[in-house]
C-alpha cells in the first residue's frame, strides 16, 4: 500500500505502508539513535510526534515486551528508510501505528534540520495531498502545548516497595527504565501524577522529576510545586523535570529548531572537564547561561544540560542517565543520587 508524509510547508515524502492503514498527525522530528527503536516509539516524550529514524535499517533485531518504556506506543507514526520484519512491522500494525518504509529519510532529515521540526501528517492509503495539508494547517503547533496530563499516571502507584531510600517520582511522562534504574540502585519507588503537590511528596526521602513531552512553560502549577519543594527535600530532575527546575529557579526555556534526539550527544561536565556521550530526547531546552549553578552544557549549541543547587538540595540533567537506549557514561548519576539521599536519611 502506498503512503506519504506531508509537511506543513507543502513538502511531500512518499513511501510504502508497512503497518496500520489510516493517518496520523504530529510534529515531524528525527532521531539519530542507531538502536532502541522499540524504546523510542514507546517513550512518552515522543507523544504527538511523527518519528523519523535516520538509521538506514529499523526492526532488524525484532521486538521484546521488556524493552518497552511504557504500556504502549506514544509516537503517532514512524518513518523509515528500510523497515525489517516481520516482528517489528507486525508489532507496529498490532498497535495501530501508521508506519512508512522506503522514504528518503536522509533528505527528510536534512529538510527538518534546515527548516525545523514542523506539523505533518503520515498517511497510509489513498488520499489527496492537498486535502491532507489543509487539515495539517489546522493542527496546533508544539510550542505552547502542555502534554504531561495526557501521558502521566492518573493515580499514585508503588513500583518498588523495598529500598534504602524512599523515592517519589513525579510522572510527567516517565520512562519505565528510569524506575528500574532507581530500584536497582536500592530505592523504594512510588510514582505520582504530574499534578502531585507538596502535601503528597514532602514526606519522601527524595523526589525525582521525570522526563515528559511538550512545552514546559505552560506547566505553571507544576513549576510552582517544584518551587515549594526547593530546600525541603532532595530533588533530581531529568529532561522535562530539568526544565521545570530551571523555570522554578529563574532560568528560561525555548523551543529548539529541530531538537536533540539521539544516543550520541556530547555534553561537557564543567566540574570535571569530562565529556559525556549521552542519550537525549527533547524539543525544548534551557537557554545558555553563565550562572554558577550550571554544571553541564551541550557541546552542540551551548544549552544548559545540568544544574546543581546544593543550598537547595536540588539538581537536574537534560540528558537521560538511565540510557534506555544509549551509552552508559551517565549511568552513575542515578545510583550516586540514591546513595546520597540514603546517606542523608541515615545521618
Beta strands, then each sheet from edge to edge (+ up, - down):
strand 1: 2-7
strand 2: 12-17
strand 3: 22-31
strand 4: 49-53
strand 5: 77-79
strand 6: 98-101
strand 7: 118-124
strand 8: 157-160
strand 9: 165-172
strand 10: 187-192
strand 11: 206-212
strand 12: 234-238
strand 13: 253-269
strand 14: 274-286
strand 15: 294-298
strand 16: 304-309
strand 17: 314-317
sheet 1: 1+ 2- 6+ 5+ 4+ 3+ 7- 1+
sheet 2: 8+ 10- 9- 11- 12- 17- 16+ 15- 13+ 14-
end
